[in-house]
Amino acid sequence: MTASVFECLVRHMSHPFEFLFLLLAFLFFYFQLTSTVSGSSSQNSRAAVNFVRHIRETYEMSGATQFVSAKAKRTENPDLVTVNYIMRHNFVDADSSITSSSISLSICDFKATTTAENVQTPSNHTSHMSLSSPCNPSLVATLRSETNPVVSHFVDVWYNDVLLKTIDVSNKHGRFYEDQSFGGLSWSNDNEHIVYIAERVEYEKANPDTNNSNMLADAGDITDDIEGAVAGVADPRCYQFEGDWGESYTGMRPPVLVVLNICSGTANILPPIKGVSPGQPQFLSANGVETDRIIFTGYQYGARKYGVRYCHNNPSGIYMCNADGSNLSCIYSGAARSPRVTPSKKGVVFLAHAIGGPHTGRSVVMYFDLIKNESHILVTEIKRPLESQQTINGTILPKGFPGIYTSTFPNQPWIHIEGYQQQEILAFSSIWHSAEVILTLDINNRMLNLQTPTDNTSSNSLLSINENLLIRTSSTPAQPEVLMVGEVAYDVQSHNVTVYWYPVTQPMTSNISWQLIPGNIDKDGSPLESILVYPTKPTYQTRYFWTDDNSATRPLIVRPHGGPHGVSTIGYNSRIAGLVSLGFSVLLVNYSGSIGYGQDAVLKLIGHLDTATTSEIHNSVQYIHDNGKADPLKTLFFGDSFGGYPGALLAAKFPGFYRGFVFSNPIVNLCELVMLSDIPNYFWEEIGLGYSFQSPPDLTPELYARLWQVSPARLANKVREPVLILLGAEDRRIPTQQALSYYYRLKTASVPVECKVYPNVGHSISSVEAERDAFVSTIRFFAASLKR
């Protein structure tokens, strides 16, 4: 174009000076134009940088400090208690999962019902799992690991926050198991021993062969019954495949029971149990028995180990043995976990689940009588929430009770009330509809009581119990966790247990609100509900996505939970808070299969995986549109894990309705996952075929066809809207291969698709850098999708 203009000028010139004048004018015009374009480009670049910075800052502001642990202790004044609590937050600038902890001291005045004092003090023993002795609460054992320069493992013993002793156990075993499924730490009654779970010691690798013996002179019978690294060769067991327990246990060696003598520092590794991995140990010193015993969960396996994280339906039992590992017995077999010895030492309370079926759902509370050597149910399965208080199987249950939905009991779950030592009262958290609540169970009088509200004002989680003092966290979608201390009162006439709560930390204010959306949209009488979280008013922070003070103009992100047998609660979620702070409304859908609404709601999804989820989620979104709570032209979808499954189906079934889809470690191809996942049984069970752990089914062509029929991958060519896929490279639950295959299919179909793979993270994209990048990438993707 520039050459054409120049030629025109030359042809029409009538004088050399005229040419020169026109040439100068042209050059002036040209440089003005390029300068304007360059300035505009620079301005656009600055705007893009500011946009990304705004997203990152919002993400960081929404990331709240979490309470890792807390403990209340009485002072000499009966109306005053001290609360020691440990908080954790991510160092965002470090781009790693580094956490920091501190111990704070709060003095709570029960009469004033407010925090009288709050003093920050340095942390002493906050590294890893720690537990006070039940006989002497001032005596604390802590499991600690260090990497400097090699990995070392220690047990620290504290008394009144003074370090008494450090025991190096690095040469006895590997890493400590500290998770909910396997982790445990328990004191013996004499305060001389503790029991915990750690990795079996690593077998020796090859060492140089320093033996120069004459091979001919040594010739003889063939024997190979040695252990350890010899003759320049590794221990024959060193690289033997044993398998692990799936997601979050990659590379972990088998767990073993460790009994540590605190006085001598001697660590005794109990003998391995064939076909059983131990976890969640507790000391049991029964009356009249000289030898201490240990009770623990035993995760059973045959030809393979199945993933245990979030899976309560795998075969397991409650086992008991002497402190040296002898006299082993299984007192309950099925799918059991979380044994807790009663204060009287006469029984054991634990959680049980049906083998097979949904990977999680209702649990029953069991009691094993150590005197009679028999078990019975304390709290049974509830099919639908109770319409009134009822006595079922001998236990009084409160109105609205939907059943027990919890992963584990607290490590020390027992309430002790002065003057009522004979009472055995258990406290724990459980899901109740769209909230987490705290329950107490009076074992002797068979009474279950609710200790936090069920009016959807907060979601609560129990942190610890000390005598008759409880510590809980409380939060809402708008309010990060606050700490509450509870004092237990007992009515001897009615046997009622009541907890009176007092604040330790103070709540914050925010520009976030929420409301529950009824789930009866499909007219089937379902008790399910969804949660709409939204910004209250436009602010400077919402300026990119919502500026008009009208709820009908807010963009909407639809976010069903994973599982499918999980739940979205009204507890605080930093990622949801970040989305809402930017101006989005977020719809958290509890569809059929969600826990906390009775076992019928859990089972309703079985065999209807592809139809029930999509219809319920889409109807919930339509309800939001019809009631003017969001902009119908700005609806987006975000699904984690199983939450990506209905999203991928909706993308194919409703082209044009949703503007963009983000899937994080999604389920899209069940055919591949039955071969790749750490829980292959999951997929057979969910489509209604059942699964046998003893005789696993084969993937026949007929079964493959059935799995393919309900897989979103088969509809990839029908997707039109842009898709962003976020993957954890180390995911064992939903391995990345099937999602990458889906990505290639979308790419081939010319669908606008992006994919990000984060190294060194698994099914939960939980490292600081990965989580931050996933959040920023999601918002940038949604912004681009809305502009299309």
C-alpha positions in Angstrom: 0.0 0.0 0.0 2.8 2.4 0.9 4.5 1.8 -2.5 1.3 2.5 -4.4 0.9 5.9 -2.7 4.5 6.8 -3.4 4.1 5.9 -7.1 0.9 8.1 -7.3 2.8 11.1 -5.8 5.6 10.7 -8.4 3.2 10.5 -11.3 1.4 13.7 -10.3 4.3 15.9 -9.4 4.8 19.1 -11.5 8.0 20.5 -9.8 10.9 18.9 -7.9 10.2 21.1 -4.8 6.6 19.9 -4.9 7.8 16.4 -4.9 10.0 17.1 -1.9 7.2 18.8 0.0 4.8 15.9 -0.7 7.5 13.4 0.3 8.0 15.1 3.7 4.3 15.3 4.3 4.0 11.6 3.5 6.8 10.7 5.9 5.2 12.8 8.7 1.9 11.1 8.2 3.5 7.6 8.1 5.4 8.1 11.3 2.3 9.5 13.0 0.3 6.5 12.0 3.0 3.9 13.1 3.5 5.8 16.4 -0.3 5.7 17.1 -0.4 2.0 16.3 2.6 1.3 18.5 1.2 3.3 21.4 -2.1 1.5 21.1 -0.4 -1.8 21.1 1.7 -0.8 24.2 -1.5 0.4 25.9 -3.2 -2.9 25.1 -0.3 -4.8 26.5 -0.4 -2.9 29.7 -4.1 -3.5 30.0 -3.5 -7.3 29.6 -0.8 -7.3 32.2 -3.0 -5.3 34.6 -5.8 -7.8 34.0 -3.6 -10.8 34.9 -2.2 -9.0 37.9 -5.8 -8.3 39.1 -6.7 -12.0 38.8 -3.6 -13.1 40.7 -4.1 -10.5 43.5 -7.7 -11.6 43.8 -6.7 -15.2 44.1 -4.1 -14.3 46.8 -6.6 -12.2 48.8 -9.1 -15.0 48.8 -6.7 -17.6 50.1 -7.6 -17.7 53.8 -5.5 -19.0 56.7 -6.6 -22.4 57.8 -6.6 -23.8 61.3 -4.5 -27.0 61.4 -5.2 -27.8 65.0 -6.4 -26.3 68.2 -6.7 -27.3 71.8 -8.5 -25.7 74.8 -7.3 -26.0 78.4 -8.8 -24.8 81.6 -7.0 -22.2 83.9 -7.3 -22.0 87.6 -10.3 -19.6 87.0 -13.2 -21.9 86.0 -14.6 -19.2 83.7 -11.3 -18.8 81.7 -9.7 -21.2 79.3 -6.6 -20.9 77.1 -6.8 -21.9 73.5 -3.6 -22.9 71.7 -4.1 -23.1 67.9 -1.9 -23.6 64.9 -2.6 -21.8 61.7 -1.2 -22.5 58.2 -1.0 -20.4 55.1 0.8 -20.7 51.8 3.8 -18.6 50.9 2.5 -17.6 47.5 5.6 -15.8 46.4 7.7 -18.9 47.0 5.8 -20.8 44.2 5.8 -23.9 46.3 3.7 -25.7 48.9 5.7 -24.3 51.8 3.5 -23.6 54.8 4.1 -21.6 58.0 2.6 -22.2 61.4 2.3 -20.3 64.6 0.7 -20.9 67.9 -1.6 -18.3 69.3 -2.8 -18.0 72.8 -6.4 -16.8 73.4 -7.9 -16.4 76.8 -11.7 -16.9 76.5 -14.0 -15.6 79.1 -17.1 -17.8 79.1 -19.2 -15.2 81.0 -18.3 -12.4 78.7 -18.7 -14.7 75.6 -15.9 -12.8 73.9 -12.2 -13.2 73.4 -10.5 -11.4 76.3 -7.0 -11.7 74.9 -5.2 -12.9 71.8 -1.4 -13.2 71.9 0.7 -14.4 69.0 3.7 -16.6 70.1 6.3 -18.6 68.2 5.5 -22.2 67.3 7.3 -25.0 69.2 6.0 -28.3 67.9 3.8 -27.7 64.8 5.6 -29.7 62.2 3.6 -32.9 62.0 1.2 -35.1 63.8 1.2 -34.6 67.6 -0.8 -36.0 70.5 -1.1 -35.5 74.2 -1.2 -38.4 76.6 -4.8 -39.0 77.8 -3.3 -39.7 81.3 -1.2 -36.5 81.3 -2.3 -33.9 78.8 0.9 -31.9 79.4 2.9 -34.8 77.9 3.0 -34.6 74.1 4.6 -36.7 71.4 5.3 -35.2 68.0 6.3 -36.9 64.7 8.7 -34.8 62.8 10.7 -35.2 59.5 13.6 -33.1 58.2 15.4 -32.9 54.9 18.8 -31.4 55.6 20.7 -32.8 53.7 19.1 -36.2 53.8 15.6 -37.2 55.0 15.6 -37.9 58.7 12.7 -38.8 61.1 12.3 -37.9 64.7 9.9 -38.3 67.6 9.9 -35.4 70.0 8.6 -35.6 73.5 7.4 -32.4 75.2 6.2 -31.6 78.7 4.4 -28.3 79.3 5.8 -27.0 75.9 9.4 -27.9 77.0 11.3 -30.3 74.8 12.3 -33.3 77.0 13.7 -35.7 74.4 14.3 -36.2 70.7 14.5 -39.8 69.4 16.0 -40.4 66.0 14.1 -43.2 64.2 15.6 -42.7 60.7 17.3 -46.1 60.6 14.2 -47.9 61.8 11.7 -47.0 59.1 10.8 -44.5 56.3 8.3 -41.6 56.2 5.6 -41.3 58.7 2.0 -42.0 57.6 0.0 -39.0 58.8 -3.1 -39.1 56.6 -6.6 -39.9 57.6 -6.6 -43.4 56.2 -3.4 -44.8 57.7 -2.1 -42.2 60.1 -2.4 -42.5 63.9 -0.6 -41.9 67.1 -1.5 -43.3 70.5 0.0 -43.4 74.0 0.0 -46.4 76.3 -1.6 -46.0 79.7 1.8 -46.1 81.5 3.1 -43.2 79.3 6.1 -45.2 78.4 5.2 -46.2 74.8 3.6 -44.7 71.7 2.4 -46.5 68.6 2.3 -45.0 65.1 2.4 -45.9 61.4 5.4 -45.4 59.2 6.8 -46.8 55.9 8.6 -50.1 56.1 12.4 -49.6 56.0 13.9 -49.4 52.5 15.7 -52.6 51.4 19.4 -52.2 50.6 20.6 -51.3 47.2 23.7 -52.7 45.6 27.0 -52.2 47.5 30.6 -52.8 46.2 31.7 -56.4 46.5 34.7 -56.4 48.8 35.0 -60.2 49.2 37.9 -61.5 47.1 37.2 -65.2 47.8 38.1 -67.9 45.3 34.8 -68.8 43.5 36.0 -72.3 42.6 36.8 -73.1 46.2 33.4 -71.8 47.3 31.4 -74.0 44.9 28.8 -76.2 46.4 25.0 -76.5 46.7 22.8 -73.8 45.2 21.3 -71.7 48.0 19.6 -68.4 47.8 18.1 -67.8 51.3 19.9 -64.6 52.1 18.5 -61.2 52.7 20.2 -57.9 52.3 22.7 -56.5 49.7 25.5 -59.0 49.1 28.1 -59.8 46.4 27.6 -56.4 44.8 23.9 -57.1 44.2 20.9 -55.4 45.8 18.6 -57.1 48.3 16.4 -59.4 46.2 13.3 -57.6 47.7 14.5 -54.2 46.8 12.8 -53.8 43.4 10.1 -56.4 44.0 6.7 -55.0 42.9 4.3 -54.7 45.8 1.9 -52.0 44.7 0.7 -49.1 46.8 -2.6 -47.7 47.9 -3.3 -45.5 44.9 -3.9 -41.8 44.8 -1.7 -39.7 47.2 0.3 -42.9 48.1 2.5 -43.1 44.9 5.9 -44.5 45.8 5.0 -45.0 49.5 6.4 -48.3 50.9 4.0 -50.6 52.8 2.9 -49.2 56.2 4.0 -50.9 59.4 3.1 -50.6 63.1 5.9 -49.0 65.2 5.9 -49.3 69.0 8.4 -46.8 70.5 9.7 -47.0 74.0 9.9 -43.4 75.1 12.3 -44.1 78.0 14.9 -46.3 76.2 14.3 -44.9 72.7 13.9 -48.4 71.3 11.6 -48.7 68.2 10.0 -52.1 67.6 8.7 -52.7 64.1 5.8 -55.2 64.4 5.8 -58.2 62.0 4.0 -57.7 58.7 0.6 -59.2 58.3 -0.1 -61.2 55.1 -2.7 -59.5 53.0 -3.2 -56.6 55.4 -1.8 -53.1 55.7 -2.3 -51.6 59.2 -3.5 -48.0 60.0 -5.1 -45.8 62.6 -3.7 -47.6 65.7 -4.8 -47.2 69.3 -3.4 -48.6 72.5 -5.8 -50.7 74.4 -4.9 -51.6 78.0 -7.9 -53.7 79.1 -8.7 -54.2 82.8 -7.2 -57.4 84.1 -4.8 -57.9 81.2 -1.1 -57.4 81.9 0.0 -57.0 78.3 -0.8 -53.8 76.4 -2.7 -54.5 73.2 -3.1 -52.5 70.0 -6.2 -52.1 68.0 -6.1 -50.9 64.4 -7.7 -50.8 61.0 -6.4 -53.5 58.6 -6.8 -52.7 54.9 -7.1 -56.0 53.2 -5.8 -56.9 49.7 -5.4 -59.9 47.5 -3.8 -59.8 44.0 -3.8 -56.0 44.1 -4.4 -53.0 46.3 -7.2 -50.7 45.5 -7.1 -46.9 46.1 -8.3 -46.1 49.6 -8.4 -42.3 49.5 -12.1 -41.2 49.7 -13.1 -44.9 49.3 -14.8 -46.5 52.3 -16.2 -49.4 50.4 -13.0 -51.5 50.1 -12.5 -54.6 52.2 -11.0 -53.9 55.6 -11.4 -55.0 59.2 -10.7 -54.1 62.8 -7.7 -56.0 64.2 -6.2 -56.5 67.6 -2.8 -57.8 68.7 -0.4 -57.6 71.6 2.2 -54.7 71.7 4.8 -57.1 70.2 2.6 -58.1 67.4 1.6 -61.5 68.8 -1.9 -62.9 69.4 -3.3 -61.2 66.3 -7.1 -61.4 65.7 -9.7 -59.8 63.5 -12.7 -58.7 65.6 -14.7 -57.3 62.7 -14.5 -57.9 59.0 -16.2 -56.0 56.2 -15.4 -52.4 55.3 -14.5 -50.8 58.7 -12.2 -48.0 59.8 -11.4 -45.5 62.6 -11.5 -47.7 65.8 -11.6 -45.8 69.0 -11.3 -47.4 72.4 -13.9 -46.3 74.9 -12.8 -44.6 78.2 -13.9 -47.7 80.2 -11.7 -49.9 78.1 -14.7 -52.3 77.7 -15.4 -51.6 74.1 -14.4 -50.2 70.8 -16.4 -47.8 68.6 -15.7 -47.7 64.9 -17.2 -46.8 61.5 -18.5 -49.4 59.1 -19.6 -49.3 55.5 -21.0 -51.8 53.0 -18.4 -53.6 50.9 -18.8 -52.6 47.2 -21.4 -50.1 45.9 -20.8 -46.4 45.9 -17.2 -45.6 47.0 -18.5 -43.4 49.8 -21.9 -42.8 51.3 -23.6 -43.4 54.6 -21.6 -45.1 57.4 -22.9 -46.9 60.5 -21.4 -46.5 64.0 -20.5 -49.9 65.4 -19.7 -51.0 68.9 -17.6 -54.1 69.7 -17.9 -55.4 73.3 -14.5 -56.6 74.5 -16.1 -58.5 77.4 -18.7 -60.3 75.4 -16.6 -60.5 72.2 -19.5 -59.3 70.0 -20.5 -56.3 68.0 -23.7 -54.4 67.4 -24.9 -51.2 65.6 -25.2 -48.0 67.5 -26.3 -45.7 64.7 -27.8 -47.4 61.7 -28.2 -46.4 58.0 -30.9 -43.8 57.2 -32.5 -44.0 53.9 -34.2 -40.5 54.0 -33.8 -37.7 56.5 -36.1 -38.3 59.5 -39.2 -36.2 59.7 -39.2 -36.4 63.5 -37.1 -37.6 66.4 -37.1 -41.4 66.3 -35.6 -44.3 68.2 -34.1 -46.7 65.7 -32.2 -49.8 66.6 -32.2 -48.6 70.2 -30.7 -45.2 69.7 -32.6 -41.9 69.9 -31.9 -39.9 66.7 -32.8 -36.2 66.1 -35.3 -34.8 63.7 -34.0 -34.3 60.2 -31.1 -36.7 60.8 -29.8 -37.9 57.3 -27.3 -40.5 58.5 -23.6 -40.5 59.3 -21.3 -39.1 56.6 -17.8 -38.7 57.9 -14.4 -40.1 56.9 -13.0 -40.6 60.4 -13.5 -40.0 64.1 -11.2 -37.5 65.9 -8.0 -39.2 67.2 -9.3 -38.5 70.7 -13.1 -38.3 70.4 -14.2 -38.7 74.0 -15.8 -36.0 76.2 -15.1 -36.2 79.9 -17.5 -34.4 82.3 -16.4 -34.0 85.9 -18.7 -36.0 88.2 -20.0 -38.2 85.3 -16.9 -40.3 84.5 -19.1 -43.3 83.8 -20.6 -41.5 80.8 -19.0 -42.3 77.5 -19.8 -39.5 75.0 -18.3 -39.5 71.5 -18.0 -36.3 69.5 -17.4 -36.0 65.7 -18.2 -34.1 62.5 -20.7 -35.2 59.8 -22.3 -33.9 56.7 -26.0 -32.8 57.1 -27.5 -31.7 53.9 -25.3 -28.8 52.6 -23.4 -28.2 55.8 -21.0 -30.0 58.1 -22.3 -30.3 61.7 -21.0 -31.6 65.0 -22.7 -34.5 66.7 -22.4 -36.1 70.1 -23.3 -39.8 70.8 -23.9 -40.9 74.3 -22.8 -44.6 74.1 -24.4 -45.7 77.4 -27.8 -43.9 77.0 -27.9 -44.4 73.2 -28.7 -40.8 72.4 -27.4 -38.8 69.4 -27.5 -35.0 69.8 -26.9 -32.2 67.3 -24.4 -29.5 68.6 -24.3 -27.0 65.8 -27.1 -25.4 63.8 -28.7 -26.9 60.8 -30.4 -23.7 59.6 -27.7 -23.1 56.9 -26.1 -20.3 58.8 -22.7 -22.0 58.9 -20.7 -25.1 58.2 -18.6 -26.5 61.2 -15.8 -28.9 61.7 -14.6 -30.4 65.0 -10.8 -29.9 65.7 -10.3 -31.3 69.2 -11.7 -32.4 72.5 -10.1 -31.9 75.9 -12.1 -33.1 78.9 -15.4 -31.1 78.4 -14.0 -28.5 76.1 -14.5 -28.7 72.3 -12.8 -26.7 69.6 -14.5 -26.2 66.2 -14.1 -24.1 63.1 -17.1 -22.3 61.6 -17.3 -20.8 58.1 -19.7 -19.7 55.3 -19.1 -19.0 51.6 -18.6 -15.4 52.6 -16.6 -15.9 55.8 -13.3 -17.8 56.2 -12.9 -20.0 59.2 -13.3 -18.6 62.7 -12.5 -20.6 65.8 -15.0 -21.4 68.5 -14.6 -23.1 71.9 -17.4 -25.1 73.4 -18.2 -26.0 77.0 -20.2 -29.2 77.5 -23.1 -29.4 79.9 -24.8 -32.7 80.9 -28.4 -33.1 82.1 -28.5 -36.1 84.4 -32.3 -36.3 84.2 -32.8 -36.3 80.4 -29.2 -37.5 79.6 -29.0 -34.6 77.1 -25.6 -33.3 76.1 -25.5 -29.6 75.2 -22.5 -27.6 74.0 -22.4 -23.9 74.6 -20.1 -22.1 72.1 -17.9 -19.0 72.5 -15.8 -17.2 69.9 -12.0 -17.3 69.9 -11.3 -15.4 66.7 -13.5 -12.7 65.1 -15.3 -12.9 61.7 -14.5 -10.7 58.7 -16.8 -8.8 56.3 -16.9 -9.4 52.6 -18.8 -8.5 49.4 -20.1 -12.1 49.1 -23.6 -13.5 49.9 -25.3 -16.8 49.2 -28.6 -18.6 49.2 -29.9 -22.2 48.9 -31.7 -23.2 45.8 -34.2 -26.1 46.3 -33.5 -29.3 44.4 -37.1 -30.2 43.6 -36.8 -28.8 40.1 -37.5 -32.2 38.5 -40.6 -32.7 40.6 -39.4 -36.1 42.0 -39.5 -35.1 45.6 -35.7 -35.1 45.9 -34.4 -33.4 49.1 -31.3 -32.2 47.3 -30.4 -28.5 47.1 -27.8 -26.2 45.4 -26.0 -23.2 46.7 -25.8 -19.9 44.8 -22.8 -17.8 45.8 -22.7 -14.2 44.4 -21.2 -10.7 44.8 -23.5 -8.4 46.7 -22.7 -5.3 44.7 -20.4 -4.1 41.9 -17.0 -2.9 43.2 -13.6 -2.0 41.8 -12.7 -5.7 42.1 -15.6 -6.9 40.0 -15.0 -4.3 37.2 -14.0 -6.7 34.5 -17.0 -9.0 34.7 -19.8 -7.2 36.5 -20.4 -3.4 36.6 -24.2 -3.1 36.4 -26.0 -3.2 39.8 -28.5 -5.8 38.6 -28.3 -9.4 39.6 -29.6 -10.5 36.2 -26.4 -9.2 34.5 -24.0 -11.2 36.6 -22.1 -13.9 34.7 -22.7 -17.4 36.1 -20.2 -20.3 36.7 -21.9 -23.7 37.1 -19.8 -25.9 39.4 -21.1 -29.3 40.5 -18.9 -31.2 43.0 -16.8 -34.2 42.2 -17.3 -37.7 43.5 -20.1 -38.2 42.4 -20.7 -39.1 46.0 -19.4 -35.9 47.5 -21.2 -32.7 48.4 -20.9 -28.9 48.2 -21.3 -27.3 51.5 -21.8 -23.7 52.7 -18.3 -23.8 54.2 -15.7 -21.3 52.9 -13.8 -22.2 49.7 -11.0 -19.9 48.7 -11.4 -20.6 45.0 -15.1 -20.0 45.0 -14.6 -16.8 47.0 -12.0 -15.7 44.4 -14.4 -16.3 41.5 -17.2 -14.4 43.3 -14.8 -11.5 44.2 -14.2 -11.0 40.5 -17.9 -10.6 39.8 -19.1 -14.1 39.0 -22.0 -15.9 40.5 -21.2 -19.5 41.3 -23.8 -22.2 41.4 -22.7 -25.2 43.5 -25.0 -28.1 42.5 -25.8 -31.0 44.8 -27.2 -33.5 42.3 -28.4 -37.1 42.9 -25.6 -39.1 44.4 -24.6 -36.4 46.8 -24.0 -37.4 50.4 -25.7 -35.9 53.5 -29.3 -36.4 52.2 -29.9 -40.0 53.2 -28.7 -43.2 51.5 -31.6 -43.2 48.9 -30.2 -40.0 47.5 -26.7 -41.6 47.2 -28.1 -44.7 45.4 -30.4 -42.8 43.1 -27.5 -42.1 40.7 -26.4 -45.7 40.3 -27.1 -46.9 36.8 -28.2 -43.3 35.7 -24.8 -41.7 35.6 -25.2 -39.9 32.3 -28.8 -38.9 32.5 -29.5 -37.9 36.1 -26.5 -35.6 36.5 -27.0 -33.7 33.3 -30.8 -33.1 33.7 -30.5 -32.0 37.3 -27.6 -29.7 36.7 -29.1 -28.2 33.6 -32.5 -27.7 35.3 -30.8 -26.0 38.2 -29.1 -23.6 35.8 -32.4 -23.0 34.0 -34.0 -22.1 37.3 -31.3 -19.5 38.0 -31.9 -18.0 34.5 -35.7 -18.0 34.8 -35.6 -16.2 38.2 -33.3 -13.4 37.0 -30.4 -14.3 39.1 -27.7 -14.4 36.4 -27.2 -13.4 32.7 -28.4 -16.3 30.5 -25.9 -15.2 27.8 -22.9 -15.4 30.2 -23.1 -19.0 31.6 -19.9 -20.9 32.0 -19.0 -24.3 33.4 -16.3 -25.5 35.8 -16.0 -29.2 36.8 -13.4 -31.0 38.9 -12.9 -34.8 38.7 -16.4 -36.3 38.3 -17.8 -32.8 38.0 -16.2 -32.7 34.6 -18.2 -35.7 33.5 -21.6 -34.0 33.3 -19.9 -30.9 31.9 -18.5 -32.8 29.0 -22.0 -34.3 28.3 -23.6 -30.9 28.6 -21.1 -29.4 26.2 -22.2 -31.9 23.5 -26.0 -31.9 24.3 -26.6 -28.1 24.7 -24.4 -26.3 22.1 -24.6 -22.5 22.5 -26.1 -22.6 26.0 -22.7 -22.6 27.9 -20.1 -20.2 26.7 -17.0 -22.1 27.8 -16.0 -25.2 29.8 -13.1 -25.8 32.2 -12.4 -29.4 33.3 -9.9 -30.3 36.0 -8.8 -33.9 35.9 -12.2 -34.9 34.4 -13.8 -38.3 33.8 -14.5 -38.4 30.1 -13.8 -42.0 29.0 -14.9 -44.8 31.4 -13.5 -47.5 29.0 -9.9 -46.3 29.6 -10.3 -45.6 33.3 -11.3 -49.2 34.2 -7.9 -50.2 33.1 -5.9 -47.2 34.4 -7.5 -45.9 37.6 -6.5 -47.0 41.1 -10.2 -47.7 41.7 -11.4 -49.7 38.7 -14.4 -51.0 40.8 -15.8 -47.5 40.8 -16.8 -47.5 37.2 -18.5 -50.9 37.3 -20.4 -49.9 40.4 -21.6 -46.5 39.1 -23.1 -47.9 35.9 -25.0 -50.5 38.0 -23.0 -53.7 37.1 -21.5 -54.4 40.5 -17.9 -55.5 41.2 -16.3 -58.5 42.9 -13.0 -57.8 44.8 -12.4 -61.6 45.0 -13.0 -62.2 41.3 -12.7 -58.9 39.3 -14.7 -58.9 36.1 -13.0 -58.8 32.7 -13.4 -55.9 30.3 -15.3 -57.9 27.5 -16.3 -56.3 24.2 -19.9 -56.1 25.6 -18.9 -54.3 28.7 -16.6 -52.0 26.8 -19.6 -51.0 24.6 -21.7 -50.3 27.6 -19.0 -48.1 29.2 -18.4 -46.3 25.9 -22.1 -45.6 25.6 -22.1 -43.5 28.8 -18.7 -41.8 28.1 -18.6 -38.2 27.1 -15.6 -38.9 24.8 -18.0 -40.5 22.2 -19.7 -37.1 21.8 -16.5 -35.1 21.4 -17.3 -34.2 17.8 -20.5 -32.5 18.9 -18.7 -30.0 21.2 -18.7 -26.4 19.8 -17.8 -24.1 22.7 -14.2 -23.6 23.9 -12.7 -26.1 26.4 -9.8 -25.7 28.9 -8.5 -29.0 30.4 -6.3 -28.8 33.6 -4.4 -32.0 34.5 -2.2 -33.2 37.4 0.6 -35.2 35.9 0.7 -37.6 38.8 -3.0 -38.3 39.0 -3.7 -41.9 39.9 -7.4 -41.6 40.5 -8.2 -40.2 37.0 -5.0 -40.7 35.0 -4.3 -38.1 32.4 -4.2 -40.4 29.4 -8.0 -40.5 28.9 -8.3 -36.7 29.2 -5.5 -36.2 26.7 -7.2 -38.6 24.3 -10.3 -36.4 24.6 -8.2 -33.3 24.0 -6.8 -34.8 20.8 -10.4 -35.6 19.6 -11.5 -32.1 20.3 -8.5 -30.7 18.5 -9.2 -32.9 15.5 -12.8 -31.7 15.5 -11.5 -28.1 15.3 -12.9 -27.2 18.8 -11.1 -24.3 20.5 -9.3 -26.4 23.2 -6.4 -25.8 25.5 -4.7 -28.2 27.9 -2.4 -27.6 30.9 -0.5 -30.3 32.6 1.0 -29.6 36.1 4.0 -31.7 37.1 4.4 -33.2 40.6 0.7 -32.9 41.5 -2.0 -35.6 41.6 -5.7 -35.6 41.5 -5.9 -32.5 43.7 -4.1 -29.7 41.9 -2.8 -28.5 45.2 0.7 -27.1 45.0 0.8 -23.3 45.4 2.1 -22.7 41.9 -0.2 -25.2 40.2 -3.3 -23.9 42.0 -2.5 -20.3 41.3 -1.8 -20.9 37.6 -5.0 -23.0 37.3 -7.1 -20.2 38.8 -5.5 -17.5 36.7 -5.7 -19.6 33.5 -9.4 -20.3 34.2 -10.3 -16.7 34.5 -8.4 -15.7 31.4 -10.1 -18.5 29.6 -13.5 -17.5 30.8 -12.8 -13.9 29.8 -11.9 -15.0 26.3 -14.9 -17.3 26.0 -17.3 -14.5 26.9 -15.8 -12.2 24.2 -16.3 -14.8 21.5 
